C-alpha cells in the first residue's frame, strides 16, 4: 500500500471508528431544540459521564433544563429514554461522517478533552445493562454493528483494490476494529487518561498496514 493511500485509508477508517464511539459529538443542543431532543442530548452527556446505573431521571431533567413532567410526557422510563438516546447518538454520528473532511484530519487529533467527551455512549450502556436491560443491549448492538458496516464497506473496497485474498472477511475485520476501540476506551477509563487508547490505536494501525501490505 502506498504511503498516500495508507494515510487516506487510515484517516477514513479512524474517523469512522471514532464516530462510532462518540468523538466530536458535541452535546450542546442546537437553537430551537425541542424538549424531547434536549432530553436525548442530556442523556448522552450524563450517561457518558456517570454511567447508566448512576444516571437518574432527575439528573437528566436538570441537565436538559426541563421538568420531570416534561420527561414523562416524552418517555415512560429511563430505559425507554436510553434506547432512544442510542439511536440519537448513532444518527448524529452518521451525519458527522457523511460531511466529515477526514482526509484533512490530523491523526488522533480528536483524542482530546475529558474522558466523557471521547468515550462511547453505546459501549458505556451495553457494558452495564447487557443482562438487566435487554432493550438497551439490543439497541446498542444494533448501532455498533451498523456503524461497523460502514467500515466493512471501506475494507471491502480496499481488498478489491489491492487484490487481497485471505482467510478473513471484511466483516470480521470491521468488527475486530470495534472490539479494539471499545477495549481501548475501557483502558482509558481504567487509566483515567487517553494515552493508552492512543497506543492501542497505533497498534491497530500497524496491524491494518500489515494486512494490506503488498511487497
TAGI-V250594 format. One record per residue. RES is the residue in one small letter. SS is DSSP state (hx for helix, st for strand, lp for the rest). PHI is phi in whole degrees, -180 to 180 (* if undefined). Layout:
BEGIN
res=RES ss=SS phi=PHI
res=RES ss=SS phi=PHI
END
This chain:
BEGIN
res=x ss=lp phi=*
res=x ss=lp phi=-67
res=x ss=hx phi=-62
res=x ss=hx phi=-64
res=x ss=hx phi=-71
res=x ss=hx phi=-59
res=x ss=hx phi=-65
res=x ss=hx phi=-61
res=x ss=hx phi=-64
res=x ss=hx phi=-64
res=x ss=hx phi=-63
res=x ss=hx phi=-66
res=x ss=hx phi=-61
res=x ss=hx phi=-66
res=x ss=hx phi=-66
res=x ss=hx phi=-58
res=x ss=hx phi=-64
res=x ss=hx phi=-66
res=x ss=hx phi=-62
res=x ss=hx phi=-57
res=x ss=hx phi=-93
res=x ss=lp phi=102
res=x ss=lp phi=-69
res=x ss=lp phi=68
res=x ss=lp phi=-94
res=x ss=lp phi=-74
res=x ss=lp phi=-98
res=x ss=lp phi=-70
res=x ss=lp phi=-63
res=x ss=lp phi=-73
res=x ss=lp phi=-56
res=x ss=lp phi=64
res=x ss=lp phi=-69
res=x ss=lp phi=-80
res=x ss=hx phi=-61
res=x ss=hx phi=-64
res=x ss=hx phi=-67
res=x ss=hx phi=-59
res=x ss=hx phi=-67
res=x ss=hx phi=-65
res=x ss=hx phi=-63
res=x ss=hx phi=-65
res=x ss=hx phi=-61
res=x ss=hx phi=-59
res=x ss=hx phi=-66
res=x ss=hx phi=-72
res=x ss=hx phi=-66
res=x ss=hx phi=-66
res=x ss=hx phi=-86
res=x ss=hx phi=-106
res=x ss=lp phi=90
res=x ss=lp phi=-67
res=x ss=lp phi=-62
res=x ss=lp phi=-82
res=x ss=lp phi=-83
res=x ss=lp phi=-115
res=x ss=hx phi=-60
res=x ss=hx phi=-61
res=x ss=hx phi=-65
res=x ss=hx phi=-66
res=x ss=hx phi=-62
res=x ss=hx phi=-62
res=x ss=hx phi=-66
res=x ss=hx phi=-83
res=x ss=lp phi=72
res=x ss=lp phi=-128
res=x ss=lp phi=-85
res=x ss=hx phi=-65
res=x ss=hx phi=-63
res=x ss=hx phi=-65
res=x ss=hx phi=-58
res=x ss=hx phi=-76
res=x ss=hx phi=-70
res=x ss=hx phi=-99
res=x ss=lp phi=-135
res=x ss=lp phi=-79
res=x ss=lp phi=-159
res=x ss=hx phi=-62
res=x ss=hx phi=-63
res=x ss=hx phi=-62
res=x ss=hx phi=-62
res=x ss=hx phi=-63
res=x ss=hx phi=-63
res=x ss=hx phi=-67
res=x ss=hx phi=-64
res=x ss=hx phi=-61
res=x ss=hx phi=-68
res=x ss=hx phi=-64
res=x ss=hx phi=-59
res=x ss=hx phi=-66
res=x ss=hx phi=-65
res=x ss=hx phi=-65
res=x ss=hx phi=-65
res=x ss=hx phi=-60
res=x ss=hx phi=-63
res=x ss=hx phi=-62
res=x ss=hx phi=-63
res=x ss=hx phi=-64
res=x ss=lp phi=-110
res=x ss=lp phi=-85
res=x ss=lp phi=-83
res=x ss=hx phi=-64
res=x ss=hx phi=-71
res=x ss=hx phi=-101
res=x ss=lp phi=-88
res=x ss=lp phi=-60
res=x ss=lp phi=-59
res=x ss=lp phi=65
res=x ss=lp phi=-63
res=x ss=lp phi=-87
res=x ss=lp phi=-87
res=x ss=lp phi=-135
res=x ss=lp phi=92
res=x ss=lp phi=-74
res=x ss=hx phi=-53
res=x ss=hx phi=-62
res=x ss=hx phi=-79
res=x ss=hx phi=-131
res=x ss=lp phi=-96
res=x ss=lp phi=-102
res=x ss=hx phi=-59
res=x ss=hx phi=-64
res=x ss=hx phi=-65
res=x ss=hx phi=-62
res=x ss=hx phi=-70
res=x ss=hx phi=-69
res=x ss=hx phi=-64
res=x ss=hx phi=-85
res=x ss=hx phi=-112
res=x ss=lp phi=-60
res=x ss=lp phi=-97
res=x ss=lp phi=-88
res=x ss=lp phi=-133
res=x ss=hx phi=-57
res=x ss=hx phi=-65
res=x ss=hx phi=-69
res=x ss=hx phi=-57
res=x ss=hx phi=-67
res=x ss=hx phi=-66
res=x ss=hx phi=-64
res=x ss=hx phi=-61
res=x ss=hx phi=-58
res=x ss=hx phi=-78
res=x ss=hx phi=-63
res=x ss=hx phi=-66
res=x ss=hx phi=-62
res=x ss=hx phi=-72
res=x ss=hx phi=-61
res=x ss=hx phi=-62
res=x ss=hx phi=-64
res=x ss=hx phi=-67
res=x ss=hx phi=-58
res=x ss=hx phi=-63
res=x ss=hx phi=-65
res=x ss=hx phi=-66
res=x ss=hx phi=-60
res=x ss=hx phi=-63
res=x ss=hx phi=-66
res=x ss=hx phi=-64
res=x ss=hx phi=-67
res=x ss=hx phi=-64
res=x ss=hx phi=-103
res=x ss=lp phi=62
res=x ss=lp phi=-85
res=x ss=lp phi=-124
res=x ss=lp phi=-143
res=x ss=lp phi=-83
res=x ss=lp phi=-117
res=x ss=lp phi=-113
res=x ss=hx phi=-61
res=x ss=hx phi=-65
res=x ss=hx phi=-68
res=x ss=hx phi=-68
res=x ss=hx phi=-61
res=x ss=hx phi=-68
res=x ss=hx phi=-62
res=x ss=hx phi=-60
res=x ss=hx phi=-69
res=x ss=hx phi=-62
res=x ss=hx phi=-64
res=x ss=hx phi=-66
res=x ss=hx phi=-61
res=x ss=hx phi=-63
res=x ss=hx phi=-62
res=x ss=hx phi=-80
res=x ss=hx phi=-64
res=x ss=hx phi=-65
res=x ss=hx phi=-61
res=x ss=hx phi=-66
res=x ss=hx phi=-63
res=x ss=hx phi=-88
res=x ss=lp phi=57
res=x ss=lp phi=-179
res=x ss=lp phi=-84
res=x ss=hx phi=-60
res=x ss=hx phi=-65
res=x ss=hx phi=-68
res=x ss=hx phi=-58
res=x ss=hx phi=-63
res=x ss=hx phi=-62
res=x ss=hx phi=-70
res=x ss=hx phi=-63
res=x ss=hx phi=-64
res=x ss=hx phi=-64
res=x ss=hx phi=-60
res=x ss=hx phi=-63
res=x ss=hx phi=-65
res=x ss=hx phi=-62
res=x ss=hx phi=-63
res=x ss=hx phi=-65
res=x ss=hx phi=-64
res=x ss=lp phi=-102
res=x ss=lp phi=-74
res=x ss=lp phi=-126
res=x ss=lp phi=-76
END
